[in-house]
Amino acid sequence: MQGQAQQQAYDRGITIFSPDGRLYQVEYAREAVKRGTASIGVRAADGVVLVADKRARSSLMEPASVEKIHKADDHVGVASAGHVADARKLIDFARRQAQVNRLRYGEAIGIETLTKDITDHIQQYTQVGGARPFGVALVVGGIENGEPRLFETDPSGTPYEWKALSVGSNRSDIREYLEEHYSEDLSTDEAVALALEALAEVNDEGLRPEGVGVGTVTVDDETFHERSTAEKEAILEEHGLLAEDEESDDDDATADDESETDAGSDADGDEE
Protein backbone atom coordinates (compact mmCIF):
# COMPACT_ATOMS: atom_id res chain seq x y z
CA MET A 1 0.00 0.00 0.00
CA GLN A 2 2.81 2.38 0.84
CA GLY A 3 4.49 1.75 -2.51
CA GLN A 4 1.21 2.31 -4.36
CA ALA A 5 0.60 5.59 -2.52
CA GLN A 6 4.15 6.68 -3.36
CA GLN A 7 3.58 5.96 -7.06
CA GLN A 8 0.31 7.92 -7.05
CA ALA A 9 2.19 10.91 -5.65
CA TYR A 10 4.48 10.89 -8.68
CA ASP A 11 1.46 10.44 -10.99
CA ARG A 12 0.05 13.81 -10.01
CA GLY A 13 3.01 15.95 -11.04
CA ILE A 14 4.27 16.11 -14.61
CA THR A 15 7.41 17.92 -13.50
CA ILE A 16 8.40 15.29 -10.90
CA PHE A 17 10.54 12.28 -11.71
CA SER A 18 9.82 9.03 -9.89
CA PRO A 19 12.75 7.42 -8.03
CA ASP A 20 13.40 5.14 -11.03
CA GLY A 21 13.59 8.14 -13.41
CA ARG A 22 10.13 7.93 -15.00
CA LEU A 23 7.59 10.60 -15.86
CA TYR A 24 4.32 8.75 -15.47
CA GLN A 25 2.19 11.37 -17.23
CA VAL A 26 4.29 11.01 -20.39
CA GLU A 27 3.81 7.25 -20.28
CA TYR A 28 0.07 7.72 -19.86
CA ALA A 29 0.10 10.04 -22.88
CA ARG A 30 1.69 7.24 -24.90
CA GLU A 31 -1.16 4.97 -23.80
CA ALA A 32 -3.61 7.55 -25.14
CA VAL A 33 -1.82 7.34 -28.50
CA LYS A 34 -2.16 3.54 -28.52
CA ARG A 35 -5.93 3.89 -28.09
CA GLY A 36 -6.22 6.03 -31.22
CA THR A 37 -6.89 4.57 -34.65
CA ALA A 38 -3.80 3.77 -36.67
CA SER A 39 -1.85 6.11 -38.94
CA ILE A 40 0.89 4.85 -41.26
CA GLY A 41 3.77 6.58 -43.01
CA VAL A 42 5.89 5.08 -45.81
CA ARG A 43 8.90 6.72 -47.47
CA ALA A 44 9.13 5.78 -51.14
CA ALA A 45 11.95 6.39 -53.59
CA ASP A 46 10.06 9.29 -55.16
CA GLY A 47 7.84 10.55 -52.37
CA VAL A 48 6.12 10.05 -49.03
CA VAL A 49 2.79 8.36 -48.31
CA LEU A 50 0.49 8.92 -45.32
CA VAL A 51 -2.43 6.59 -44.66
CA ALA A 52 -4.86 6.83 -41.75
CA ASP A 53 -7.73 4.75 -40.42
CA LYS A 54 -10.58 7.26 -40.15
CA ARG A 55 -13.60 5.04 -39.63
CA ALA A 56 -16.59 6.92 -38.20
CA ARG A 57 -18.07 5.73 -34.91
CA SER A 58 -21.59 5.99 -36.31
CA SER A 59 -23.23 5.80 -39.72
CA LEU A 60 -24.83 9.16 -38.90
CA MET A 61 -21.45 10.91 -38.75
CA GLU A 62 -20.13 12.74 -41.80
CA PRO A 63 -16.90 10.92 -42.83
CA ALA A 64 -15.28 14.19 -43.93
CA SER A 65 -15.47 15.50 -40.35
CA VAL A 66 -13.04 12.82 -39.09
CA GLU A 67 -9.69 14.63 -39.21
CA LYS A 68 -6.68 12.35 -39.38
CA ILE A 69 -4.58 13.71 -42.27
CA HIS A 70 -3.66 17.39 -42.57
CA LYS A 71 -1.75 19.66 -44.89
CA ALA A 72 0.82 21.62 -42.87
CA ASP A 73 2.42 23.40 -45.87
CA ASP A 74 2.48 22.90 -49.63
CA HIS A 75 5.19 20.26 -49.31
CA VAL A 76 4.31 18.75 -45.92
CA GLY A 77 1.56 16.40 -44.78
CA VAL A 78 0.83 15.22 -41.24
CA ALA A 79 -1.12 12.21 -39.94
CA SER A 80 -2.07 11.75 -36.29
CA ALA A 81 -3.02 9.10 -33.73
CA GLY A 82 -4.39 9.84 -30.28
CA HIS A 83 -6.46 12.78 -29.08
CA VAL A 84 -7.75 14.61 -32.15
CA ALA A 85 -8.06 17.92 -30.28
CA ASP A 86 -4.40 17.76 -29.24
CA ALA A 87 -3.44 16.95 -32.83
CA ARG A 88 -5.29 20.01 -34.13
CA LYS A 89 -3.38 22.28 -31.75
CA LEU A 90 -0.06 20.87 -32.92
CA ILE A 91 -1.09 21.10 -36.58
CA ASP A 92 -1.97 24.77 -36.11
CA PHE A 93 1.43 25.30 -34.48
CA ALA A 94 3.18 23.54 -37.37
CA ARG A 95 1.35 25.68 -39.93
CA ARG A 96 2.38 28.87 -38.14
CA GLN A 97 6.00 27.73 -38.03
CA ALA A 98 5.92 26.94 -41.75
CA GLN A 99 4.52 30.38 -42.59
CA VAL A 100 6.97 32.18 -40.30
CA ASN A 101 9.84 30.42 -42.07
CA ARG A 102 8.53 31.51 -45.48
CA LEU A 103 8.15 35.12 -44.36
CA ARG A 104 11.49 35.27 -42.53
CA TYR A 105 13.73 33.36 -44.94
CA GLY A 106 11.73 33.33 -48.18
CA GLU A 107 11.83 29.55 -48.51
CA ALA A 108 9.91 26.44 -47.52
CA ILE A 109 10.71 25.04 -44.09
CA GLY A 110 12.71 21.79 -43.90
CA ILE A 111 10.88 18.67 -42.76
CA GLU A 112 13.43 17.95 -40.03
CA THR A 113 13.37 21.57 -38.85
CA LEU A 114 9.56 21.59 -38.69
CA THR A 115 9.47 18.29 -36.82
CA LYS A 116 11.98 19.53 -34.24
CA ASP A 117 10.01 22.77 -33.81
CA ILE A 118 6.95 20.66 -33.04
CA THR A 119 8.78 18.35 -30.63
CA ASP A 120 10.40 21.33 -28.86
CA HIS A 121 6.87 22.67 -28.31
CA ILE A 122 5.70 19.25 -27.06
CA GLN A 123 8.66 18.92 -24.72
CA GLN A 124 7.81 22.19 -22.96
CA TYR A 125 4.62 20.55 -21.70
CA THR A 126 6.64 17.85 -19.93
CA GLN A 127 8.41 20.31 -17.61
CA VAL A 128 5.84 23.02 -16.90
CA GLY A 129 3.55 22.70 -13.91
CA GLY A 130 -0.21 23.04 -14.33
CA ALA A 131 -0.25 21.49 -17.81
CA ARG A 132 -0.34 17.99 -19.23
CA PRO A 133 1.55 16.37 -22.12
CA PHE A 134 -0.02 16.15 -25.56
CA GLY A 135 -1.77 12.80 -25.91
CA VAL A 136 -1.00 12.44 -29.59
CA ALA A 137 1.74 11.22 -31.92
CA LEU A 138 2.25 12.74 -35.37
CA VAL A 139 3.65 11.32 -38.59
CA VAL A 140 5.28 14.17 -40.51
CA GLY A 141 6.20 13.56 -44.15
CA GLY A 142 7.36 15.76 -46.99
CA ILE A 143 10.08 16.72 -49.43
CA GLU A 144 13.27 18.47 -48.31
CA ASN A 145 15.94 19.46 -50.85
CA GLY A 146 14.46 17.06 -53.37
CA GLU A 147 14.51 14.12 -50.94
CA PRO A 148 11.54 12.47 -49.20
CA ARG A 149 11.72 12.62 -45.38
CA LEU A 150 9.50 10.91 -42.81
CA PHE A 151 9.43 11.64 -39.06
CA GLU A 152 7.49 10.70 -35.93
CA THR A 153 6.84 12.89 -32.90
CA ASP A 154 6.53 11.28 -29.46
CA PRO A 155 4.57 12.67 -26.45
CA SER A 156 7.91 13.04 -24.66
CA GLY A 157 9.03 15.57 -27.29
CA THR A 158 11.46 13.25 -29.08
CA PRO A 159 11.65 13.17 -32.91
CA TYR A 160 12.44 9.98 -34.81
CA GLU A 161 13.12 9.53 -38.53
CA TRP A 162 11.75 6.42 -40.24
CA LYS A 163 11.61 4.62 -43.57
CA ALA A 164 8.15 3.29 -42.65
CA LEU A 165 6.21 3.45 -39.41
CA SER A 166 2.85 3.16 -37.71
CA VAL A 167 1.40 4.98 -34.72
CA GLY A 168 -1.81 4.25 -32.83
CA SER A 169 -3.62 0.97 -32.30
CA ASN A 170 -2.17 -2.31 -33.62
CA ARG A 171 1.18 -0.56 -34.03
CA SER A 172 3.25 -3.71 -33.52
CA ASP A 173 1.27 -5.84 -35.99
CA ILE A 174 1.37 -3.15 -38.68
CA ARG A 175 5.08 -2.57 -38.13
CA GLU A 176 5.80 -6.28 -38.51
CA TYR A 177 3.99 -6.25 -41.86
CA LEU A 178 5.93 -3.18 -42.99
CA GLU A 179 9.25 -4.68 -41.92
CA GLU A 180 8.49 -7.83 -43.92
CA HIS A 181 7.32 -6.13 -47.13
CA TYR A 182 9.04 -2.73 -47.23
CA SER A 183 11.66 -1.94 -49.87
CA GLU A 184 13.51 1.34 -50.32
CA ASP A 185 12.96 1.34 -54.09
CA LEU A 186 9.16 1.40 -53.84
CA SER A 187 7.34 3.92 -55.99
CA THR A 188 4.75 6.21 -54.42
CA ASP A 189 1.87 4.15 -55.83
CA GLU A 190 3.44 0.95 -54.49
CA ALA A 191 3.93 2.60 -51.10
CA VAL A 192 0.23 3.54 -51.03
CA ALA A 193 -0.67 -0.08 -51.72
CA LEU A 194 1.74 -1.31 -49.03
CA ALA A 195 0.31 1.03 -46.39
CA LEU A 196 -3.27 0.06 -47.23
CA GLU A 197 -2.39 -3.64 -47.19
CA ALA A 198 -0.77 -3.21 -43.77
CA LEU A 199 -3.90 -1.47 -42.49
CA ALA A 200 -6.12 -4.19 -43.96
CA GLU A 201 -4.08 -6.83 -42.09
CA VAL A 202 -5.47 -5.54 -38.77
CA ASN A 203 -8.95 -4.75 -40.08
CA ASP A 204 -11.08 -7.87 -40.41
CA GLU A 205 -13.97 -6.00 -42.03
CA GLY A 206 -11.96 -4.79 -45.00
CA LEU A 207 -11.43 -1.16 -46.00
CA ARG A 208 -13.91 1.38 -47.31
CA PRO A 209 -12.84 4.50 -49.25
CA GLU A 210 -14.62 6.84 -46.84
CA GLY A 211 -13.02 5.05 -43.86
CA VAL A 212 -9.38 5.65 -44.82
CA GLY A 213 -7.34 8.75 -45.54
CA VAL A 214 -4.53 8.76 -48.10
CA GLY A 215 -2.13 11.64 -48.67
CA THR A 216 1.00 11.78 -50.83
CA VAL A 217 3.87 14.17 -51.53
CA THR A 218 6.06 13.39 -54.54
CA VAL A 219 9.48 14.65 -55.54
CA ASP A 220 8.17 15.70 -58.96
CA ASP A 221 5.87 18.50 -57.82
CA GLU A 222 6.65 18.69 -54.06
CA THR A 223 2.98 19.30 -53.35
CA PHE A 224 0.82 17.49 -50.82
CA HIS A 225 -2.26 15.81 -52.30
CA GLU A 226 -5.04 14.06 -50.41
CA ARG A 227 -6.70 11.37 -52.52
CA SER A 228 -10.42 11.66 -53.29
CA THR A 229 -12.99 9.02 -52.39
CA ALA A 230 -13.16 7.85 -56.01
CA GLU A 231 -9.36 7.50 -56.20
CA LYS A 232 -9.25 5.56 -52.93
CA GLU A 233 -12.03 3.23 -54.08
CA ALA A 234 -10.15 2.50 -57.31
CA ILE A 235 -6.93 1.72 -55.39
CA LEU A 236 -8.70 -0.54 -52.90
CA GLU A 237 -10.52 -2.38 -55.67
CA GLU A 238 -7.34 -2.80 -57.70
CA HIS A 239 -5.55 -4.49 -54.80
CA GLY A 240 -8.53 -6.53 -53.58
CA LEU A 241 -8.85 -4.61 -50.30
CA LEU A 242 -12.32 -3.14 -50.79
CA ALA A 243 -14.83 -4.26 -48.17
CA GLU A 244 -17.87 -6.10 -49.44
CA ASP A 245 -21.07 -4.09 -49.61
CA GLU A 246 -23.14 -5.01 -46.57
CA GLU A 247 -26.36 -3.93 -48.29
CA SER A 248 -25.67 -6.31 -51.18
CA ASP A 249 -25.03 -9.11 -48.70
CA ASP A 250 -28.30 -8.35 -46.94
CA ASP A 251 -30.16 -8.30 -50.27
CA ASP A 252 -28.64 -11.64 -51.23
CA ALA A 253 -29.62 -13.10 -47.87
CA THR A 254 -33.19 -11.79 -48.28
CA ALA A 255 -33.37 -13.22 -51.79
CA ASP A 256 -32.19 -16.59 -50.49
CA ASP A 257 -34.83 -16.53 -47.76
CA GLU A 258 -37.54 -15.69 -50.31
CA SER A 259 -36.36 -18.53 -52.56
CA GLU A 260 -36.52 -20.98 -49.65
CA THR A 261 -40.03 -19.76 -48.76
CA ASP A 262 -41.20 -20.15 -52.35
CA ALA A 263 -39.69 -23.61 -52.48
CA GLY A 264 -41.46 -24.51 -49.26
CA SER A 265 -44.78 -23.21 -50.62
CA ASP A 266 -44.39 -25.26 -53.78
CA ALA A 267 -43.62 -28.33 -51.71
CA ASP A 268 -46.76 -27.80 -49.61
CA GLY A 269 -48.83 -27.41 -52.77
CA ASP A 270 -47.48 -30.68 -54.14
CA GLU A 271 -48.36 -32.47 -50.93
CA GLU A 272 -51.92 -31.20 -51.07
C-alpha positions as CSV (number, residue, x, y, z in Angstrom):
1,M,0.0,0.0,0.0
2,Q,2.8,2.4,0.8
3,G,4.5,1.7,-2.5
4,Q,1.2,2.3,-4.4
5,A,0.6,5.6,-2.5
6,Q,4.1,6.7,-3.4
7,Q,3.6,6.0,-7.1
8,Q,0.3,7.9,-7.1
9,A,2.2,10.9,-5.6
10,Y,4.5,10.9,-8.7
11,D,1.5,10.4,-11.0
12,R,0.0,13.8,-10.0
13,G,3.0,15.9,-11.0
14,I,4.3,16.1,-14.6
15,T,7.4,17.9,-13.5
16,I,8.4,15.3,-10.9
17,F,10.5,12.3,-11.7
18,S,9.8,9.0,-9.9
19,P,12.8,7.4,-8.0
20,D,13.4,5.1,-11.0
21,G,13.6,8.1,-13.4
22,R,10.1,7.9,-15.0
23,L,7.6,10.6,-15.9
24,Y,4.3,8.7,-15.5
25,Q,2.2,11.4,-17.2
26,V,4.3,11.0,-20.4
27,E,3.8,7.2,-20.3
28,Y,0.1,7.7,-19.9
29,A,0.1,10.0,-22.9
30,R,1.7,7.2,-24.9
31,E,-1.2,5.0,-23.8
32,A,-3.6,7.6,-25.1
33,V,-1.8,7.3,-28.5
34,K,-2.2,3.5,-28.5
35,R,-5.9,3.9,-28.1
36,G,-6.2,6.0,-31.2
37,T,-6.9,4.6,-34.7
38,A,-3.8,3.8,-36.7
39,S,-1.9,6.1,-38.9
40,I,0.9,4.9,-41.3
41,G,3.8,6.6,-43.0
42,V,5.9,5.1,-45.8
43,R,8.9,6.7,-47.5
44,A,9.1,5.8,-51.1
45,A,12.0,6.4,-53.6
46,D,10.1,9.3,-55.2
47,G,7.8,10.6,-52.4
48,V,6.1,10.1,-49.0
49,V,2.8,8.4,-48.3
50,L,0.5,8.9,-45.3
51,V,-2.4,6.6,-44.7
52,A,-4.9,6.8,-41.8
53,D,-7.7,4.7,-40.4
54,K,-10.6,7.3,-40.2
55,R,-13.6,5.0,-39.6
56,A,-16.6,6.9,-38.2
57,R,-18.1,5.7,-34.9
58,S,-21.6,6.0,-36.3
59,S,-23.2,5.8,-39.7
60,L,-24.8,9.2,-38.9
61,M,-21.5,10.9,-38.8
62,E,-20.1,12.7,-41.8
63,P,-16.9,10.9,-42.8
64,A,-15.3,14.2,-43.9
65,S,-15.5,15.5,-40.4
66,V,-13.0,12.8,-39.1
67,E,-9.7,14.6,-39.2
68,K,-6.7,12.4,-39.4
69,I,-4.6,13.7,-42.3
70,H,-3.7,17.4,-42.6
71,K,-1.7,19.7,-44.9
72,A,0.8,21.6,-42.9
73,D,2.4,23.4,-45.9
74,D,2.5,22.9,-49.6
75,H,5.2,20.3,-49.3
76,V,4.3,18.7,-45.9
77,G,1.6,16.4,-44.8
78,V,0.8,15.2,-41.2
79,A,-1.1,12.2,-39.9
80,S,-2.1,11.7,-36.3
81,A,-3.0,9.1,-33.7
82,G,-4.4,9.8,-30.3
83,H,-6.5,12.8,-29.1
84,V,-7.8,14.6,-32.2
85,A,-8.1,17.9,-30.3
86,D,-4.4,17.8,-29.2
87,A,-3.4,17.0,-32.8
88,R,-5.3,20.0,-34.1
89,K,-3.4,22.3,-31.8
90,L,-0.1,20.9,-32.9
91,I,-1.1,21.1,-36.6
92,D,-2.0,24.8,-36.1
93,F,1.4,25.3,-34.5
94,A,3.2,23.5,-37.4
95,R,1.4,25.7,-39.9
96,R,2.4,28.9,-38.1
97,Q,6.0,27.7,-38.0
98,A,5.9,26.9,-41.7
99,Q,4.5,30.4,-42.6
100,V,7.0,32.2,-40.3
101,N,9.8,30.4,-42.1
102,R,8.5,31.5,-45.5
103,L,8.2,35.1,-44.4
104,R,11.5,35.3,-42.5
105,Y,13.7,33.4,-44.9
106,G,11.7,33.3,-48.2
107,E,11.8,29.5,-48.5
108,A,9.9,26.4,-47.5
109,I,10.7,25.0,-44.1
110,G,12.7,21.8,-43.9
111,I,10.9,18.7,-42.8
112,E,13.4,18.0,-40.0
113,T,13.4,21.6,-38.9
114,L,9.6,21.6,-38.7
115,T,9.5,18.3,-36.8
116,K,12.0,19.5,-34.2
117,D,10.0,22.8,-33.8
118,I,6.9,20.7,-33.0
119,T,8.8,18.4,-30.6
120,D,10.4,21.3,-28.9
121,H,6.9,22.7,-28.3
122,I,5.7,19.2,-27.1
123,Q,8.7,18.9,-24.7
124,Q,7.8,22.2,-23.0
125,Y,4.6,20.5,-21.7
126,T,6.6,17.9,-19.9
127,Q,8.4,20.3,-17.6
128,V,5.8,23.0,-16.9
129,G,3.5,22.7,-13.9
130,G,-0.2,23.0,-14.3
131,A,-0.2,21.5,-17.8
132,R,-0.3,18.0,-19.2
133,P,1.6,16.4,-22.1
134,F,0.0,16.1,-25.6
135,G,-1.8,12.8,-25.9
136,V,-1.0,12.4,-29.6
137,A,1.7,11.2,-31.9
138,L,2.2,12.7,-35.4
139,V,3.7,11.3,-38.6
140,V,5.3,14.2,-40.5
141,G,6.2,13.6,-44.1
142,G,7.4,15.8,-47.0
143,I,10.1,16.7,-49.4
144,E,13.3,18.5,-48.3
145,N,15.9,19.5,-50.8
146,G,14.5,17.1,-53.4
147,E,14.5,14.1,-50.9
148,P,11.5,12.5,-49.2
149,R,11.7,12.6,-45.4
150,L,9.5,10.9,-42.8
151,F,9.4,11.6,-39.1
152,E,7.5,10.7,-35.9
153,T,6.8,12.9,-32.9
154,D,6.5,11.3,-29.5
155,P,4.6,12.7,-26.5
156,S,7.9,13.0,-24.7
157,G,9.0,15.6,-27.3
158,T,11.5,13.3,-29.1
159,P,11.6,13.2,-32.9
160,Y,12.4,10.0,-34.8
161,E,13.1,9.5,-38.5
162,W,11.7,6.4,-40.2
163,K,11.6,4.6,-43.6
164,A,8.1,3.3,-42.7
165,L,6.2,3.4,-39.4
166,S,2.9,3.2,-37.7
167,V,1.4,5.0,-34.7
168,G,-1.8,4.3,-32.8
169,S,-3.6,1.0,-32.3
170,N,-2.2,-2.3,-33.6
171,R,1.2,-0.6,-34.0
172,S,3.2,-3.7,-33.5
173,D,1.3,-5.8,-36.0
174,I,1.4,-3.1,-38.7
175,R,5.1,-2.6,-38.1
176,E,5.8,-6.3,-38.5
177,Y,4.0,-6.3,-41.9
178,L,5.9,-3.2,-43.0
179,E,9.3,-4.7,-41.9
180,E,8.5,-7.8,-43.9
181,H,7.3,-6.1,-47.1
182,Y,9.0,-2.7,-47.2
183,S,11.7,-1.9,-49.9
184,E,13.5,1.3,-50.3
185,D,13.0,1.3,-54.1
186,L,9.2,1.4,-53.8
187,S,7.3,3.9,-56.0
188,T,4.7,6.2,-54.4
189,D,1.9,4.1,-55.8
190,E,3.4,0.9,-54.5
191,A,3.9,2.6,-51.1
192,V,0.2,3.5,-51.0
193,A,-0.7,-0.1,-51.7
194,L,1.7,-1.3,-49.0
195,A,0.3,1.0,-46.4
196,L,-3.3,0.1,-47.2
197,E,-2.4,-3.6,-47.2
198,A,-0.8,-3.2,-43.8
199,L,-3.9,-1.5,-42.5
200,A,-6.1,-4.2,-44.0
201,E,-4.1,-6.8,-42.1
202,V,-5.5,-5.5,-38.8
203,N,-9.0,-4.8,-40.1
204,D,-11.1,-7.9,-40.4
205,E,-14.0,-6.0,-42.0
206,G,-12.0,-4.8,-45.0
207,L,-11.4,-1.2,-46.0
208,R,-13.9,1.4,-47.3
209,P,-12.8,4.5,-49.3
210,E,-14.6,6.8,-46.8
211,G,-13.0,5.0,-43.9
212,V,-9.4,5.6,-44.8
213,G,-7.3,8.8,-45.5
214,V,-4.5,8.8,-48.1
215,G,-2.1,11.6,-48.7
216,T,1.0,11.8,-50.8
217,V,3.9,14.2,-51.5
218,T,6.1,13.4,-54.5
219,V,9.5,14.7,-55.5
220,D,8.2,15.7,-59.0
221,D,5.9,18.5,-57.8
222,E,6.7,18.7,-54.1
223,T,3.0,19.3,-53.4
224,F,0.8,17.5,-50.8
225,H,-2.3,15.8,-52.3
226,E,-5.0,14.1,-50.4
227,R,-6.7,11.4,-52.5
228,S,-10.4,11.7,-53.3
229,T,-13.0,9.0,-52.4
230,A,-13.2,7.8,-56.0
231,E,-9.4,7.5,-56.2
232,K,-9.3,5.6,-52.9
233,E,-12.0,3.2,-54.1
234,A,-10.1,2.5,-57.3
235,I,-6.9,1.7,-55.4
236,L,-8.7,-0.5,-52.9
237,E,-10.5,-2.4,-55.7
238,E,-7.3,-2.8,-57.7
239,H,-5.5,-4.5,-54.8
240,G,-8.5,-6.5,-53.6
241,L,-8.8,-4.6,-50.3
242,L,-12.3,-3.1,-50.8
243,A,-14.8,-4.3,-48.2
244,E,-17.9,-6.1,-49.4
245,D,-21.1,-4.1,-49.6
246,E,-23.1,-5.0,-46.6
247,E,-26.4,-3.9,-48.3
248,S,-25.7,-6.3,-51.2
249,D,-25.0,-9.1,-48.7
250,D,-28.3,-8.4,-46.9
251,D,-30.2,-8.3,-50.3
252,D,-28.6,-11.6,-51.2
253,A,-29.6,-13.1,-47.9
254,T,-33.2,-11.8,-48.3
255,A,-33.4,-13.2,-51.8
256,D,-32.2,-16.6,-50.5
257,D,-34.8,-16.5,-47.8
258,E,-37.5,-15.7,-50.3
259,S,-36.4,-18.5,-52.6
260,E,-36.5,-21.0,-49.6
261,T,-40.0,-19.8,-48.8
262,D,-41.2,-20.2,-52.3
263,A,-39.7,-23.6,-52.5
264,G,-41.5,-24.5,-49.3
265,S,-44.8,-23.2,-50.6
266,D,-44.4,-25.3,-53.8
267,A,-43.6,-28.3,-51.7
268,D,-46.8,-27.8,-49.6
269,G,-48.8,-27.4,-52.8
270,D,-47.5,-30.7,-54.1
271,E,-48.4,-32.5,-50.9
272,E,-51.9,-31.2,-51.1
